[in-house]
Amino acid sequence: MNARHFGPELTQDGARFRLWAPAAKQVDLLLDKPHALTRDAGGWYVAEIPGVGAGARYKFRIDDEIDVPDPASAFQPDDVFGPSEVIDHAAFQWRAASWRGRPWHEAVILEAHVGTFTREGTYRAMIDRLDHLVATGITALELMPLADFAGKRNWGYDGVLWYAPDSAYGRPDDLKTLIDEAHLRGLMVMLDVVYNHFGPEGNYLGRYAPAFFTDAHTPWGSAIDYRVPEVRALAIENALSWLRDYRFDGLRLDAVNTIVEPGELPILHELSAATGQLAAATGRHINLVLENSDNRASLLDAADDPPRGKYRGQWNDDYHHAWHVLLTGEAQGYYGDYQRAPADDLSRALASGYVYQGEVSAFWGGKRRGEPSGALSPTCFINFLQNHDQVGNRAFGDRLETIAKPAGIEAALAVTLLAPTTPMLFMGEEWGATSPFPFFCDFKGDLADAVRKGRREEYAFAFEKYGDEIPDPLDKATVQSAVLDWSAREQEPGRTRLTLVRELLAVRRREITPRLAGARFGGAGTVAGLLSAHWQMGDGKRLTLTANLSDREIADISESGGTLIWGRALSGNMPVWSVCWYIG
């Protein structure tokens, strides 16, 4: 899968343009003037135009009826409805030319949205904050989706032009500069990509290539038909483009359980294998991870390097949900599945990865959910207390900091950041940011009205109580409310929280990370609020956790075996919301 089927290709004296448009009778390339494209038997329209170089802007005209951008456009300077721009990726001068990435077990992830990470909301502005991430102990910056979406404001999951980083944040070279600067500081950069649907505005594929879609539906629109070779090629070549042209160190594939794919070689397997070929050819560490509500352990293998069909890890919603219920007592939606015994659910997640490993889930319609996961490496599980979904899918986009006690959050951080699973923070969480992260977008007309209506229906219980207090996702003030307040890390209580997180990650870097390769799950259990867990580390040492996850002291607690690496030495009673870690 090295040959590029989609997108313009610069040649010695011009450029070659291609468009797969099997339902079109005629396609013209619009440059300074229309150029007729030649159709082959497979539905590809092709033309080689001399004298065309980087910076040229173009569109395709379909049947003299509609002008469309290139579905593999490398850049859209005037948004999704404007012309595509030819980009020469080979022209960028990389400074970190020798960077080969980092092995997966070193990952400490921070998820960020480019548009709200800084006041400027650009790739370039993020560079000034990279030193903060390094000083905190972050080793991987994960960006929410960048694929071009309609308008200037979006979470990124409404992308329609998968190859084009959105112009709202800067030009392609600005994104490359951000990644280059991160690599110079030893930071991996990962990207969230969406291959389960196209956004609702600016997607013209159905007009000239209806074979892209099936009759099935995802929660966000028509399902993509990956049985079609050209459709499969668009996704796999896109993944390779992000990894090769921008030098991302890995990808996070969004909601893969909603990819509809009857039979055939799974797209997930082929994408991983193609990525592995790139990694092997370049000597790079490339880390692929999933979001998958089906909890399919069979898709994961943290030690498969380079990838050969599997994925390093998965966002572990079970872990989040157990902690959230334990800290807040909330029971709405999927939290209902964790109401019975959240401490026991947390114990199971620490002992073997998923909470649901084939058990019946009431929220998922009484179906069995998940596969046994205890034989996997603990690093397969990306554990977090907050992320864009779990904050942003609340009516107000309110963070955990505003709904849970600080002592509980600090105990949860002490468990999450030192466990031999892969930890992830949401931007600003390292200093306890309270800025909300509500859902926002920039659609127009009927689509904007439909989004407002959908949000009101989804959060009817909240609208009944709070009415117009709930943020309007189309209002510019909503996205402005989500912008991080970086000054809060220099004031209390932000300063103290940031110190805690930095101390925890320093312990992780010194005591945990060097022992992670080859680590295995051990066991865990809870008794009267006391949680105990242990893991076998790669160097043969035993890592042990003892935690009081309750509002009352627990009496007669004795020291666990080994050397205390975090927490206070125990002498009789264990204080409320206290955590102790041992190596021995």
Secondary structure as GFF3:
##gff-version 3
##sequence-region A 1 584
A	DSSP	beta_strand	9	10	.	.	.	ID=ss1
A	DSSP	beta_strand	14	20	.	.	.	ID=ss2
A	DSSP	beta_strand	27	30	.	.	.	ID=ss3
A	DSSP	beta_strand	34	36	.	.	.	ID=ss4
A	DSSP	beta_strand	38	39	.	.	.	ID=ss5
A	DSSP	beta_strand	44	50	.	.	.	ID=ss6
A	DSSP	beta_strand	57	62	.	.	.	ID=ss7
A	DSSP	beta_strand	66	68	.	.	.	ID=ss8
A	DSSP	beta_strand	84	85	.	.	.	ID=ss9
A	DSSP	three_ten_helix	89	91	.	.	.	ID=ss10
A	DSSP	three_ten_helix	104	106	.	.	.	ID=ss11
A	DSSP	beta_strand	109	112	.	.	.	ID=ss12
A	DSSP	alpha_helix	114	117	.	.	.	ID=ss13
A	DSSP	alpha_helix	123	127	.	.	.	ID=ss14
A	DSSP	alpha_helix	130	136	.	.	.	ID=ss15
A	DSSP	beta_strand	140	143	.	.	.	ID=ss16
A	DSSP	beta_strand	147	148	.	.	.	ID=ss17
A	DSSP	beta_strand	161	165	.	.	.	ID=ss18
A	DSSP	three_ten_helix	167	169	.	.	.	ID=ss19
A	DSSP	alpha_helix	172	184	.	.	.	ID=ss20
A	DSSP	beta_strand	188	193	.	.	.	ID=ss21
A	DSSP	alpha_helix	205	208	.	.	.	ID=ss22
A	DSSP	three_ten_helix	210	212	.	.	.	ID=ss23
A	DSSP	beta_strand	213	218	.	.	.	ID=ss24
A	DSSP	beta_strand	221	224	.	.	.	ID=ss25
A	DSSP	alpha_helix	229	245	.	.	.	ID=ss26
A	DSSP	beta_strand	250	253	.	.	.	ID=ss27
A	DSSP	three_ten_helix	256	258	.	.	.	ID=ss28
A	DSSP	alpha_helix	267	282	.	.	.	ID=ss29
A	DSSP	beta_strand	287	290	.	.	.	ID=ss30
A	DSSP	three_ten_helix	297	299	.	.	.	ID=ss31
A	DSSP	beta_strand	313	315	.	.	.	ID=ss32
A	DSSP	alpha_helix	317	328	.	.	.	ID=ss33
A	DSSP	three_ten_helix	333	338	.	.	.	ID=ss34
A	DSSP	alpha_helix	342	352	.	.	.	ID=ss35
A	DSSP	beta_strand	359	361	.	.	.	ID=ss36
A	DSSP	beta_strand	367	369	.	.	.	ID=ss37
A	DSSP	three_ten_helix	378	380	.	.	.	ID=ss38
A	DSSP	beta_strand	381	384	.	.	.	ID=ss39
A	DSSP	alpha_helix	388	392	.	.	.	ID=ss40
A	DSSP	three_ten_helix	400	402	.	.	.	ID=ss41
A	DSSP	alpha_helix	406	416	.	.	.	ID=ss42
A	DSSP	beta_strand	422	426	.	.	.	ID=ss43
A	DSSP	three_ten_helix	429	431	.	.	.	ID=ss44
A	DSSP	alpha_helix	445	458	.	.	.	ID=ss45
A	DSSP	alpha_helix	460	466	.	.	.	ID=ss46
A	DSSP	three_ten_helix	467	469	.	.	.	ID=ss47
A	DSSP	alpha_helix	476	481	.	.	.	ID=ss48
A	DSSP	three_ten_helix	486	490	.	.	.	ID=ss49
A	DSSP	alpha_helix	494	507	.	.	.	ID=ss50
A	DSSP	pi_helix	508	512	.	.	.	ID=ss51
A	DSSP	three_ten_helix	513	515	.	.	.	ID=ss52
A	DSSP	beta_strand	520	527	.	.	.	ID=ss53
A	DSSP	beta_strand	530	536	.	.	.	ID=ss54
A	DSSP	beta_strand	542	548	.	.	.	ID=ss55
A	DSSP	beta_strand	554	557	.	.	.	ID=ss56
A	DSSP	beta_strand	563	566	.	.	.	ID=ss57
A	DSSP	beta_strand	572	574	.	.	.	ID=ss58
A	DSSP	beta_strand	578	583	.	.	.	ID=ss59
###
